């Protein structure tokens, strides 16, 4: 099979030829053994600042025909029978997300080529292609996928026929965040490689670190970084602080997703994934928790048509094609809108069950009789100063808010001992298992009521996932645990984010997420003192599509 891929979501006018046997497309373990990928790219380079949509579209209009023709010439060289048949079997194109004017040029080119050779047309989601190219070449069966690209940053896992978003950026993509900083200091696009280069000569400086469950935010760290340079902090030091902080956040949320789902495979995608420091952090984290890590070669990490052609070939083999009238672009095409018709491996989130010792997202938990000993052990991927700060702060906050919640009627474990210096807490053992292993409507309703109670009291849990709730029989049968990411706040957005984190964890750990999410909302509405204010904000959060 030979497939032409065309990519052009924002800056890279790219065309590729992917060639593979049908058997390899159906068996990921055979991937790369006989694959052939040719990629031709003409990247848009702005004279100054970031990407200008009009200029990017003009570049796309000039470059796409040329790169497509060079790819087709390569296909003709590879095809022995071009005299009697077309040099390609299908045309795949990036349908979205991206800049509308650029996507329309790509879509027009794809339709023209498909009609010219009378071959099938395949519309590919750009973000799913980023993660699928790594899953394809790795041969992993049920990986967590971290996407770190210019306009996006999110962590996903396959379940129930779609890629589910387990965590995402709450404001801007990781690459765009770095670009905002580099524009502030007068550097040209793209900013990521320049930050990476300057960081090698810098000394770490503290910057804001914002992780909410498996979601994260870059706006505060960008403002602080700009202010630091304006105050005279050497730009090399700020770049070092940016890398150490932003990439530690991405690595932490990836580890939280691995922990939530009990997955032991991680795939990296996206252009920022070319950064050596990010890849080394992710690899070190996976080694520390006994997981496997895979990052594609750089040409498949940056925006490229190779990934479009590879996923397009798999979709074509599954019969997932488009008619010309149905091939319109979608600049807001979400990855969790894509129905997976090809073999995407096994679903994430297996039933866990208690053991005497559990490796959580950031701590080792041991069960000793009626006691639980939790130790936030050093995470070697993080800078030592950052790691020490987070471990100590989170231990103190967990102890404080666990007791505070119980004072407001929410069932939590009794704390027997706290040692912030060693990041160690000894708790009462509660419940028989984690919520993810005993999901019922009654239990998630109890979680909704508990969250309403702590929000009305003026604080958030910070990480209310299906692993951070313990369940048992009797009354009370539902306990909130692990308040390490919690904090005091009466902000409606913060309270809605708590519910958003719970919603995402349900989507990643059960096939019955919608019904259970509705039960949480109904119970929260009944128990909350603020009627639908928080739930209205939750709807707004989930409608933003902020990981586009």
Phi, psi and omega in degrees: 000140181227121185235134173270129175248141178231128183235141176183060184281331184206303189232337186255108171279114190217143174224150184212156171241124175246130182231127180202156173288150179303324182296325180291324179294328182272345183234095182304333181293341179266358183302145176078349181292325179225013182290150174227127180230122175247128182233131175237123185226138174235102187274141174282130180235104180296149179294327179202161177066205182266199182286128175262116186307317181294315180294323179297319179294320178298317178298318181298317181297327179279323190271327185302312180302322183290315182291326178295317181295322178294322178295320179294324176300319178296320179298321179295323178293328182277335185269121182283346189239036183293344179289331183251350182206169181291154180283352181226158178262337182199161175241123176249140180222155178283112185271343180151172358282165180163191179283125185308310181300323178291315181298323181295323177295317179296315180298319178297316179297318181296316179298319181297317181291318179299319179288323180301318183258359182055053179237170184291154178244133183233127177261121188250136172283122184303318184287321177295324177298322179302317183274328182289330180295323177289319179295323181295309183285333180286330186076009180296149183265326183211065184275156161276141184241121176258121176255124178231091183234184186300302185265002187221159169196115179200164177237132187227160174213144182280131177197137175056044172081004178215162170276120183266137178279114179268335179196156185201168173287144179266000179215294185223161178293159185293319179294319178295326178297314178296322179296324179297321178292314184292328175295324180298324181265007172089017179265150183277164177286143358274148185275332185307309180298329179288321175298316180300317181294313182291329182296332181294341181252008185253169176249136184303135171234147180290137174221161181302142182235112187236106173233128178236098187066245174248013174260163184204165183221141181248353187296317181295318181293325179293317179298317180295322180294318178297316180297322180297316179292324179295330179277355176104004175296130181309135184298330177296322179291320179295320178298320178296316178297321178299310181298311184297325183278307183297316184286331173293323177298314180296321180292321179296315181292328175295318178293323177297322178292320175300317181293316181302319188260355186061025177285154178230026177222136179228132177242139178253140175220164176101154186299325179293342177296350175287344182293126183297321183293318178298314181297322180292323177297313182296318179296320180292319178299315181296319178298319183295329181252009175076030178253163177262146182231140177220131172236128178297165175296154189307325183294340177262357178270313177292164178303126185202156180279347179300315181293327177294318181293321182294310178293323178300321178295321181290323176293318179299317179297332179271001180081016183268084183236172182239147167277159180302314180297336183261015189257026178295154180279164178219101185292345178246032185291108184277145179296329181277005171270349187276122173281119183280111181260344180265176179283109180255016178084200182273153177290147174285168177077090173263159177294129185275285185088147182282145171230172179293337181218132182233131173269106180276198182289327181217008185213155171262128183243126178241136177259122179230095182064236181266016180239153176235127179251120182245126181234119174278094183281153182305137174261108190294342180287338182273152174301137185307319181293319178294317181298315180297318180297312182295317182297317181291312182298317184289327177295314178298315183293322180297315180296317183295311186283333175299315178290322180298318179298318180296325178295338180257021172086008180266125180297122176218165178290149170285139179264126181265329183200146178224132176228088182300328182297317178265005179053053186229134177228140174248123183245164163289141176278128182232152177067170179255340183198174179278154181303322183299336180266002180210048184288124172220161179297320180300318182290320180289332174297320178297320177298318177301318179293319180296318179294321176300321181295315182286328177294317177296334178278351173100027174208169180239159176286316178095331183207055184279073179266175180288355173265340183260026172229129176257141182232151177206193180264160176086194183232118004279146180246000183227120184240135171274134177229171173059072178269022187299334178261007181284165178195162180280130179191146172245015181285128182301321179300317180296320180292320177294325178297325175304313180293324178297318178299316178298317179302315181296322180291326175295318180298330183269351186234359180212152175274358184245036189296318186297316180296319181288324177296320178296324179293319176302311182298319181296316180293320180297316180299320181292322187269335187286148178279353187246029177052235185259013185301310182291320181293325175297320178292324176300316177300319180296318179300314185282346177270349186289330184057050191285356178259019179295000000 
